[in-house]
């Protein structure tokens, strides 16, 4: 059995750790709330822009496909975090990134990586995977308009020049503070919502009529051809920004959950160590009493 001094030292250490994890949980909870509000506030703009893009980019004579002679290369953006203490958040994300890399490589495309977050950069460095571009030190906000514009600008510049013929992003979809799901979304070549295809087994006539009913034919000025670059850039920036918002909310939700579990574990450890300390102290008192009684008996005899 450990000494009383050692047990007290472990209890003190567990209490200090518990204070840190409880503080991190509260901070993550506040940031999660802000991230959720930002995600909800950005949704109407993203939906409206998607409807405009659906109407404009699916018009006759409008082409948003890769340029002729484009290199067989895919730009893959991986959005992780700059800091840890978020449970399995980054591990699950990298598992999805590796699965996506294998899938893209299986189609015969080379992959150019754009790592967002220090954890992503460190992971690919350890795996000896070359990273073309990286962005780190986004703390305390991952989802910023500036970062979304930089990523979208890189995608559009390479796509327009023929350096790549597709681009996509791996991020974590936020479902709740407990559930986050890593996903891959291909952004280029662009496939607006109205062109997403018909599910297998669905009634074709009903699906077509529903798609036509939900599609809005906008009157545009000066012309659709001139507006394509503007709408394409805005649509891409909004899609990337939405992915960043999802990632930020997911990261804070995962960290809050992990810190809550760590706080509860520290509380259980403190209770267990306190019980062990009481037993050790009782055993010490019992030994001292036996020594006193034994000495008294020896004096009396």
Secondary structure, 3 states (H helix, E strand, C coil): CCCHHHHHHHHHHHHHHHHHHHHHHHHHHHHHHHHHHHHHHHHHHHHHHHHHHHHHHCCCCCCCCCCCCCCCEEEEEEECCCCCCCCCHHHHHHHHHHHHHHHHHHCCCEEEEEEECHHHHHHHHHCCCCCCEEECCCCCCCCCHHHHHHHHHHHHHHHHHCCCCEEEEEEEEECCCCCEEEEEEEEECCCCHHHCCCCCCCCHHHHHHHHHHHCCCCCCCCCHHHHHHHHHHHHHHHHHHHHHHHHHHHHHHHHHHHHHHHHHHHHHHHHHHHHHHHHHHHHHHHHHHHHHHHHHHHHHC
